[in-house]
Amino acid sequence: MAVQKSRRTPSTRGMRRGHDKLKKPTLAIDKTTGETHRRHHISADGFYRGERVVEMKVEAEEQE
């Protein structure tokens, strides 16, 4: 079993863990709709960089 030579200080531990924090996702605004979405991903309505790349299904309204 490995045994450390000397105890690690809280400062050293903190410096090592400094890179472990979570980052916020990078967001972009669509040119056409003005909707906010993740960069390099399509928006919820199927647009990417101002062009429609996915035809979204139209949900049929229930008639009563």
PyMOL Python script that loads the backbone (N, CA, C, O; Angstrom):
from pymol import cmd

cmd.read_pdbstr("""\
ATOM      1  N   MET A   1       0.837  -1.179   0.000  1.00  0.00           N
ATOM      2  CA  MET A   1       0.000   0.000   0.000  1.00  0.00           C
ATOM      3  C   MET A   1       0.882   1.242   0.000  1.00  0.00           C
ATOM      4  O   MET A   1       1.865   1.303   0.738  1.00  0.00           O
ATOM      5  N   ALA A   2       0.544   2.220  -0.811  1.00  0.00           N
ATOM      6  CA  ALA A   2       1.356   3.430  -0.926  1.00  0.00           C
ATOM      7  C   ALA A   2       1.171   4.319   0.301  1.00  0.00           C
ATOM      8  O   ALA A   2       0.062   4.481   0.811  1.00  0.00           O
ATOM      9  N   VAL A   3       2.282   4.890   0.762  1.00  0.00           N
ATOM     10  CA  VAL A   3       2.253   5.784   1.911  1.00  0.00           C
ATOM     11  C   VAL A   3       2.908   7.091   1.499  1.00  0.00           C
ATOM     12  O   VAL A   3       4.003   7.089   0.936  1.00  0.00           O
ATOM     13  N   GLN A   4       2.252   8.194   1.771  1.00  0.00           N
ATOM     14  CA  GLN A   4       2.807   9.492   1.389  1.00  0.00           C
ATOM     15  C   GLN A   4       4.001   9.846   2.260  1.00  0.00           C
ATOM     16  O   GLN A   4       4.086   9.425   3.413  1.00  0.00           O
ATOM     17  N   LYS A   5       4.935  10.632   1.693  1.00  0.00           N
ATOM     18  CA  LYS A   5       6.115  11.036   2.456  1.00  0.00           C
ATOM     19  C   LYS A   5       5.768  12.071   3.511  1.00  0.00           C
ATOM     20  O   LYS A   5       6.257  12.008   4.639  1.00  0.00           O
ATOM     21  N   SER A   6       4.928  13.015   3.145  1.00  0.00           N
ATOM     22  CA  SER A   6       4.542  14.041   4.109  1.00  0.00           C
ATOM     23  C   SER A   6       3.101  14.450   3.847  1.00  0.00           C
ATOM     24  O   SER A   6       2.562  14.239   2.761  1.00  0.00           O
ATOM     25  N   ARG A   7       2.502  15.031   4.854  1.00  0.00           N
ATOM     26  CA  ARG A   7       1.098  15.417   4.773  1.00  0.00           C
ATOM     27  C   ARG A   7       0.921  16.582   3.801  1.00  0.00           C
ATOM     28  O   ARG A   7       1.728  17.512   3.786  1.00  0.00           O
ATOM     29  N   ARG A   8      -0.130  16.530   2.997  1.00  0.00           N
ATOM     30  CA  ARG A   8      -0.449  17.622   2.069  1.00  0.00           C
ATOM     31  C   ARG A   8      -1.192  18.712   2.814  1.00  0.00           C
ATOM     32  O   ARG A   8      -2.105  18.433   3.592  1.00  0.00           O
ATOM     33  N   THR A   9      -0.808  19.933   2.578  1.00  0.00           N
ATOM     34  CA  THR A   9      -1.434  21.054   3.273  1.00  0.00           C
ATOM     35  C   THR A   9      -2.797  21.364   2.657  1.00  0.00           C
ATOM     36  O   THR A   9      -3.052  21.013   1.505  1.00  0.00           O
ATOM     37  N   PRO A  10      -3.670  22.021   3.420  1.00  0.00           N
ATOM     38  CA  PRO A  10      -4.959  22.435   2.850  1.00  0.00           C
ATOM     39  C   PRO A  10      -4.787  23.353   1.640  1.00  0.00           C
ATOM     40  O   PRO A  10      -5.617  23.348   0.731  1.00  0.00           O
ATOM     41  N   SER A  11      -3.719  24.133   1.631  1.00  0.00           N
ATOM     42  CA  SER A  11      -3.461  25.021   0.496  1.00  0.00           C
ATOM     43  C   SER A  11      -3.174  24.219  -0.772  1.00  0.00           C
ATOM     44  O   SER A  11      -3.708  24.530  -1.836  1.00  0.00           O
ATOM     45  N   THR A  12      -2.345  23.205  -0.665  1.00  0.00           N
ATOM     46  CA  THR A  12      -2.021  22.366  -1.817  1.00  0.00           C
ATOM     47  C   THR A  12      -3.255  21.627  -2.297  1.00  0.00           C
ATOM     48  O   THR A  12      -3.485  21.500  -3.500  1.00  0.00           O
ATOM     49  N   ARG A  13      -4.047  21.140  -1.355  1.00  0.00           N
ATOM     50  CA  ARG A  13      -5.285  20.447  -1.707  1.00  0.00           C
ATOM     51  C   ARG A  13      -6.218  21.388  -2.463  1.00  0.00           C
ATOM     52  O   ARG A  13      -6.828  20.996  -3.457  1.00  0.00           O
ATOM     53  N   GLY A  14      -6.329  22.628  -1.992  1.00  0.00           N
ATOM     54  CA  GLY A  14      -7.193  23.603  -2.645  1.00  0.00           C
ATOM     55  C   GLY A  14      -6.714  23.963  -4.037  1.00  0.00           C
ATOM     56  O   GLY A  14      -7.520  24.135  -4.951  1.00  0.00           O
ATOM     57  N   MET A  15      -5.386  24.081  -4.203  1.00  0.00           N
ATOM     58  CA  MET A  15      -4.846  24.407  -5.528  1.00  0.00           C
ATOM     59  C   MET A  15      -5.110  23.275  -6.512  1.00  0.00           C
ATOM     60  O   MET A  15      -5.384  23.526  -7.685  1.00  0.00           O
ATOM     61  N   ARG A  16      -5.032  22.039  -6.047  1.00  0.00           N
ATOM     62  CA  ARG A  16      -5.307  20.898  -6.913  1.00  0.00           C
ATOM     63  C   ARG A  16      -6.779  20.870  -7.318  1.00  0.00           C
ATOM     64  O   ARG A  16      -7.108  20.549  -8.460  1.00  0.00           O
ATOM     65  N   ARG A  17      -7.657  21.206  -6.384  1.00  0.00           N
ATOM     66  CA  ARG A  17      -9.093  21.164  -6.652  1.00  0.00           C
ATOM     67  C   ARG A  17      -9.602  22.407  -7.366  1.00  0.00           C
ATOM     68  O   ARG A  17     -10.787  22.488  -7.689  1.00  0.00           O
ATOM     69  N   GLY A  18      -8.740  23.363  -7.615  1.00  0.00           N
ATOM     70  CA  GLY A  18      -9.155  24.606  -8.261  1.00  0.00           C
ATOM     71  C   GLY A  18      -9.697  24.415  -9.662  1.00  0.00           C
ATOM     72  O   GLY A  18     -10.447  25.259 -10.153  1.00  0.00           O
ATOM     73  N   HIS A  19      -9.330  23.315 -10.321  1.00  0.00           N
ATOM     74  CA  HIS A  19      -9.772  23.060 -11.691  1.00  0.00           C
ATOM     75  C   HIS A  19     -11.040  22.214 -11.745  1.00  0.00           C
ATOM     76  O   HIS A  19     -11.560  21.954 -12.830  1.00  0.00           O
ATOM     77  N   ASP A  20     -11.538  21.787 -10.603  1.00  0.00           N
ATOM     78  CA  ASP A  20     -12.676  20.869 -10.571  1.00  0.00           C
ATOM     79  C   ASP A  20     -14.030  21.554 -10.576  1.00  0.00           C
ATOM     80  O   ASP A  20     -15.057  20.876 -10.589  1.00  0.00           O
ATOM     81  N   LYS A  21     -14.059  22.866 -10.566  1.00  0.00           N
ATOM     82  CA  LYS A  21     -15.338  23.564 -10.478  1.00  0.00           C
ATOM     83  C   LYS A  21     -16.154  23.381 -11.762  1.00  0.00           C
ATOM     84  O   LYS A  21     -15.599  23.151 -12.837  1.00  0.00           O
ATOM     85  N   LEU A  22     -17.454  23.485 -11.633  1.00  0.00           N
ATOM     86  CA  LEU A  22     -18.346  23.363 -12.779  1.00  0.00           C
ATOM     87  C   LEU A  22     -18.419  24.693 -13.506  1.00  0.00           C
ATOM     88  O   LEU A  22     -18.382  25.755 -12.884  1.00  0.00           O
ATOM     89  N   LYS A  23     -18.522  24.630 -14.821  1.00  0.00           N
ATOM     90  CA  LYS A  23     -18.612  25.840 -15.628  1.00  0.00           C
ATOM     91  C   LYS A  23     -20.014  25.962 -16.202  1.00  0.00           C
ATOM     92  O   LYS A  23     -20.686  24.962 -16.453  1.00  0.00           O
ATOM     93  N   LYS A  24     -20.440  27.186 -16.405  1.00  0.00           N
ATOM     94  CA  LYS A  24     -21.739  27.419 -17.017  1.00  0.00           C
ATOM     95  C   LYS A  24     -21.648  27.081 -18.502  1.00  0.00           C
ATOM     96  O   LYS A  24     -20.605  27.303 -19.117  1.00  0.00           O
ATOM     97  N   PRO A  25     -22.729  26.543 -19.097  1.00  0.00           N
ATOM     98  CA  PRO A  25     -22.690  26.251 -20.528  1.00  0.00           C
ATOM     99  C   PRO A  25     -22.620  27.537 -21.340  1.00  0.00           C
ATOM    100  O   PRO A  25     -23.225  28.546 -20.979  1.00  0.00           O
ATOM    101  N   THR A  26     -21.876  27.488 -22.438  1.00  0.00           N
ATOM    102  CA  THR A  26     -21.749  28.641 -23.308  1.00  0.00           C
ATOM    103  C   THR A  26     -23.020  28.768 -24.132  1.00  0.00           C
ATOM    104  O   THR A  26     -23.441  27.811 -24.782  1.00  0.00           O
ATOM    105  N   LEU A  27     -23.631  29.941 -24.106  1.00  0.00           N
ATOM    106  CA  LEU A  27     -24.901  30.151 -24.785  1.00  0.00           C
ATOM    107  C   LEU A  27     -24.729  31.092 -25.967  1.00  0.00           C
ATOM    108  O   LEU A  27     -23.831  31.933 -25.984  1.00  0.00           O
ATOM    109  N   ALA A  28     -25.602  30.938 -26.954  1.00  0.00           N
ATOM    110  CA  ALA A  28     -25.618  31.805 -28.124  1.00  0.00           C
ATOM    111  C   ALA A  28     -27.057  32.225 -28.392  1.00  0.00           C
ATOM    112  O   ALA A  28     -27.998  31.599 -27.905  1.00  0.00           O
ATOM    113  N   ILE A  29     -27.215  33.284 -29.166  1.00  0.00           N
ATOM    114  CA  ILE A  29     -28.546  33.772 -29.532  1.00  0.00           C
ATOM    115  C   ILE A  29     -28.749  33.527 -31.018  1.00  0.00           C
ATOM    116  O   ILE A  29     -27.931  33.939 -31.840  1.00  0.00           O
ATOM    117  N   ASP A  30     -29.851  32.852 -31.362  1.00  0.00           N
ATOM    118  CA  ASP A  30     -30.151  32.547 -32.756  1.00  0.00           C
ATOM    119  C   ASP A  30     -30.452  33.826 -33.524  1.00  0.00           C
ATOM    120  O   ASP A  30     -31.154  34.704 -33.023  1.00  0.00           O
ATOM    121  N   LYS A  31     -29.921  33.932 -34.745  1.00  0.00           N
ATOM    122  CA  LYS A  31     -30.113  35.138 -35.558  1.00  0.00           C
ATOM    123  C   LYS A  31     -31.569  35.330 -35.972  1.00  0.00           C
ATOM    124  O   LYS A  31     -32.084  36.448 -35.965  1.00  0.00           O
ATOM    125  N   THR A  32     -32.224  34.232 -36.332  1.00  0.00           N
ATOM    126  CA  THR A  32     -33.571  34.321 -36.871  1.00  0.00           C
ATOM    127  C   THR A  32     -34.626  34.534 -35.795  1.00  0.00           C
ATOM    128  O   THR A  32     -35.450  35.444 -35.893  1.00  0.00           O
ATOM    129  N   THR A  33     -34.597  33.693 -34.772  1.00  0.00           N
ATOM    130  CA  THR A  33     -35.660  33.727 -33.770  1.00  0.00           C
ATOM    131  C   THR A  33     -35.301  34.527 -32.527  1.00  0.00           C
ATOM    132  O   THR A  33     -36.188  34.915 -31.767  1.00  0.00           O
ATOM    133  N   GLY A  34     -34.020  34.778 -32.309  1.00  0.00           N
ATOM    134  CA  GLY A  34     -33.605  35.484 -31.108  1.00  0.00           C
ATOM    135  C   GLY A  34     -33.626  34.606 -29.868  1.00  0.00           C
ATOM    136  O   GLY A  34     -33.513  35.103 -28.748  1.00  0.00           O
ATOM    137  N   GLU A  35     -33.769  33.309 -30.063  1.00  0.00           N
ATOM    138  CA  GLU A  35     -33.842  32.360 -28.957  1.00  0.00           C
ATOM    139  C   GLU A  35     -32.437  32.016 -28.460  1.00  0.00           C
ATOM    140  O   GLU A  35     -31.499  31.926 -29.253  1.00  0.00           O
ATOM    141  N   THR A  36     -32.297  31.828 -27.165  1.00  0.00           N
ATOM    142  CA  THR A  36     -31.018  31.444 -26.583  1.00  0.00           C
ATOM    143  C   THR A  36     -30.889  29.928 -26.611  1.00  0.00           C
ATOM    144  O   THR A  36     -31.821  29.212 -26.245  1.00  0.00           O
ATOM    145  N   HIS A  37     -29.721  29.436 -27.051  1.00  0.00           N
ATOM    146  CA  HIS A  37     -29.473  28.001 -27.111  1.00  0.00           C
ATOM    147  C   HIS A  37     -27.995  27.745 -26.871  1.00  0.00           C
ATOM    148  O   HIS A  37     -27.192  28.679 -26.879  1.00  0.00           O
ATOM    149  N   ARG A  38     -27.630  26.487 -26.656  1.00  0.00           N
ATOM    150  CA  ARG A  38     -26.226  26.139 -26.457  1.00  0.00           C
ATOM    151  C   ARG A  38     -25.467  26.307 -27.762  1.00  0.00           C
ATOM    152  O   ARG A  38     -26.007  26.047 -28.838  1.00  0.00           O
ATOM    153  N   ARG A  39     -24.220  26.741 -27.670  1.00  0.00           N
ATOM    154  CA  ARG A  39     -23.426  26.934 -28.876  1.00  0.00           C
ATOM    155  C   ARG A  39     -23.207  25.596 -29.574  1.00  0.00           C
ATOM    156  O   ARG A  39     -23.041  24.563 -28.926  1.00  0.00           O
ATOM    157  N   HIS A  40     -23.211  25.630 -30.896  1.00  0.00           N
ATOM    158  CA  HIS A  40     -23.013  24.471 -31.760  1.00  0.00           C
ATOM    159  C   HIS A  40     -24.126  23.434 -31.622  1.00  0.00           C
ATOM    160  O   HIS A  40     -23.929  22.266 -31.958  1.00  0.00           O
ATOM    161  N   HIS A  41     -25.284  23.850 -31.133  1.00  0.00           N
ATOM    162  CA  HIS A  41     -26.465  22.993 -31.054  1.00  0.00           C
ATOM    163  C   HIS A  41     -27.620  23.733 -31.718  1.00  0.00           C
ATOM    164  O   HIS A  41     -27.632  24.963 -31.763  1.00  0.00           O
ATOM    165  N   ILE A  42     -28.588  22.983 -32.232  1.00  0.00           N
ATOM    166  CA  ILE A  42     -29.740  23.638 -32.836  1.00  0.00           C
ATOM    167  C   ILE A  42     -30.655  24.160 -31.739  1.00  0.00           C
ATOM    168  O   ILE A  42     -30.631  23.676 -30.608  1.00  0.00           O
ATOM    169  N   SER A  43     -31.460  25.155 -32.090  1.00  0.00           N
ATOM    170  CA  SER A  43     -32.414  25.688 -31.119  1.00  0.00           C
ATOM    171  C   SER A  43     -33.634  24.770 -31.071  1.00  0.00           C
ATOM    172  O   SER A  43     -33.738  23.823 -31.852  1.00  0.00           O
ATOM    173  N   ALA A  44     -34.537  25.050 -30.170  1.00  0.00           N
ATOM    174  CA  ALA A  44     -35.698  24.180 -29.953  1.00  0.00           C
ATOM    175  C   ALA A  44     -36.618  24.116 -31.168  1.00  0.00           C
ATOM    176  O   ALA A  44     -37.342  23.136 -31.341  1.00  0.00           O
ATOM    177  N   ASP A  45     -36.600  25.153 -32.015  1.00  0.00           N
ATOM    178  CA  ASP A  45     -37.482  25.137 -33.183  1.00  0.00           C
ATOM    179  C   ASP A  45     -36.775  24.689 -34.457  1.00  0.00           C
ATOM    180  O   ASP A  45     -37.323  24.859 -35.545  1.00  0.00           O
ATOM    181  N   GLY A  46     -35.567  24.117 -34.354  1.00  0.00           N
ATOM    182  CA  GLY A  46     -34.902  23.506 -35.498  1.00  0.00           C
ATOM    183  C   GLY A  46     -33.989  24.414 -36.291  1.00  0.00           C
ATOM    184  O   GLY A  46     -33.577  24.033 -37.387  1.00  0.00           O
ATOM    185  N   PHE A  47     -33.650  25.595 -35.800  1.00  0.00           N
ATOM    186  CA  PHE A  47     -32.765  26.511 -36.515  1.00  0.00           C
ATOM    187  C   PHE A  47     -31.335  26.384 -36.011  1.00  0.00           C
ATOM    188  O   PHE A  47     -31.105  26.168 -34.821  1.00  0.00           O
ATOM    189  N   TYR A  48     -30.364  26.522 -36.931  1.00  0.00           N
ATOM    190  CA  TYR A  48     -28.947  26.571 -36.580  1.00  0.00           C
ATOM    191  C   TYR A  48     -28.289  27.608 -37.470  1.00  0.00           C
ATOM    192  O   TYR A  48     -28.333  27.493 -38.695  1.00  0.00           O
ATOM    193  N   ARG A  49     -27.688  28.609 -36.873  1.00  0.00           N
ATOM    194  CA  ARG A  49     -27.010  29.701 -37.569  1.00  0.00           C
ATOM    195  C   ARG A  49     -27.923  30.377 -38.590  1.00  0.00           C
ATOM    196  O   ARG A  49     -27.482  30.721 -39.686  1.00  0.00           O
ATOM    197  N   GLY A  50     -29.175  30.564 -38.240  1.00  0.00           N
ATOM    198  CA  GLY A  50     -30.108  31.285 -39.080  1.00  0.00           C
ATOM    199  C   GLY A  50     -30.792  30.459 -40.143  1.00  0.00           C
ATOM    200  O   GLY A  50     -31.611  30.994 -40.890  1.00  0.00           O
ATOM    201  N   GLU A  51     -30.491  29.174 -40.244  1.00  0.00           N
ATOM    202  CA  GLU A  51     -31.109  28.312 -41.247  1.00  0.00           C
ATOM    203  C   GLU A  51     -31.858  27.184 -40.553  1.00  0.00           C
ATOM    204  O   GLU A  51     -31.428  26.684 -39.514  1.00  0.00           O
ATOM    205  N   ARG A  52     -32.991  26.788 -41.144  1.00  0.00           N
ATOM    206  CA  ARG A  52     -33.742  25.654 -40.602  1.00  0.00           C
ATOM    207  C   ARG A  52     -33.037  24.378 -41.053  1.00  0.00           C
ATOM    208  O   ARG A  52     -32.893  24.134 -42.251  1.00  0.00           O
ATOM    209  N   VAL A  53     -32.602  23.571 -40.098  1.00  0.00           N
ATOM    210  CA  VAL A  53     -31.893  22.342 -40.422  1.00  0.00           C
ATOM    211  C   VAL A  53     -32.718  21.098 -40.095  1.00  0.00           C
ATOM    212  O   VAL A  53     -32.437  20.015 -40.607  1.00  0.00           O
ATOM    213  N   VAL A  54     -33.731  21.249 -39.249  1.00  0.00           N
ATOM    214  CA  VAL A  54     -34.581  20.123 -38.884  1.00  0.00           C
ATOM    215  C   VAL A  54     -36.026  20.568 -38.998  1.00  0.00           C
ATOM    216  O   VAL A  54     -36.425  21.591 -38.440  1.00  0.00           O
ATOM    217  N   GLU A  55     -36.802  19.785 -39.731  1.00  0.00           N
ATOM    218  CA  GLU A  55     -38.228  20.069 -39.818  1.00  0.00           C
ATOM    219  C   GLU A  55     -38.892  19.498 -38.571  1.00  0.00           C
ATOM    220  O   GLU A  55     -38.836  18.294 -38.321  1.00  0.00           O
ATOM    221  N   MET A  56     -39.511  20.364 -37.803  1.00  0.00           N
ATOM    222  CA  MET A  56     -40.147  19.934 -36.562  1.00  0.00           C
ATOM    223  C   MET A  56     -41.557  19.425 -36.859  1.00  0.00           C
ATOM    224  O   MET A  56     -42.248  19.953 -37.730  1.00  0.00           O
ATOM    225  N   LYS A  57     -41.972  18.397 -36.125  1.00  0.00           N
ATOM    226  CA  LYS A  57     -43.312  17.853 -36.288  1.00  0.00           C
ATOM    227  C   LYS A  57     -44.322  18.820 -35.696  1.00  0.00           C
ATOM    228  O   LYS A  57     -44.100  19.391 -34.629  1.00  0.00           O
ATOM    229  N   VAL A  58     -45.433  18.999 -36.398  1.00  0.00           N
ATOM    230  CA  VAL A  58     -46.503  19.865 -35.908  1.00  0.00           C
ATOM    231  C   VAL A  58     -47.476  18.995 -35.133  1.00  0.00           C
ATOM    232  O   VAL A  58     -48.011  18.019 -35.658  1.00  0.00           O
ATOM    233  N   GLU A  59     -47.697  19.357 -33.889  1.00  0.00           N
ATOM    234  CA  GLU A  59     -48.615  18.577 -33.069  1.00  0.00           C
ATOM    235  C   GLU A  59     -50.049  18.923 -33.448  1.00  0.00           C
ATOM    236  O   GLU A  59     -50.432  20.092 -33.473  1.00  0.00           O
ATOM    237  N   ALA A  60     -50.834  17.893 -33.741  1.00  0.00           N
ATOM    238  CA  ALA A  60     -52.230  18.097 -34.107  1.00  0.00           C
ATOM    239  C   ALA A  60     -53.039  18.433 -32.858  1.00  0.00           C
ATOM    240  O   ALA A  60     -52.947  17.749 -31.839  1.00  0.00           O
ATOM    241  N   GLU A  61     -53.818  19.481 -32.956  1.00  0.00           N
ATOM    242  CA  GLU A  61     -54.651  19.865 -31.824  1.00  0.00           C
ATOM    243  C   GLU A  61     -55.839  18.915 -31.736  1.00  0.00           C
ATOM    244  O   GLU A  61     -56.431  18.537 -32.748  1.00  0.00           O
ATOM    245  N   GLU A  62     -56.168  18.546 -30.526  1.00  0.00           N
ATOM    246  CA  GLU A  62     -57.304  17.653 -30.335  1.00  0.00           C
ATOM    247  C   GLU A  62     -58.594  18.429 -30.546  1.00  0.00           C
ATOM    248  O   GLU A  62     -58.788  19.505 -29.979  1.00  0.00           O
ATOM    249  N   GLN A  63     -59.480  17.864 -31.378  1.00  0.00           N
ATOM    250  CA  GLN A  63     -60.760  18.513 -31.631  1.00  0.00           C
ATOM    251  C   GLN A  63     -61.810  17.865 -30.739  1.00  0.00           C
ATOM    252  O   GLN A  63     -61.902  16.641 -30.646  1.00  0.00           O
ATOM    253  N   GLU A  64     -62.578  18.691 -30.102  1.00  0.00           N
ATOM    254  CA  GLU A  64     -63.586  18.183 -29.177  1.00  0.00           C
ATOM    255  C   GLU A  64     -64.941  18.133 -29.820  1.00  0.00           C
ATOM    256  O   GLU A  64     -65.913  17.728 -29.181  1.00  0.00           O
TER     257      GLU A  64
END
""", "prot")
cmd.dss("prot")
cmd.show_as("cartoon", "prot")
cmd.util.cbc("prot")
cmd.orient("prot")
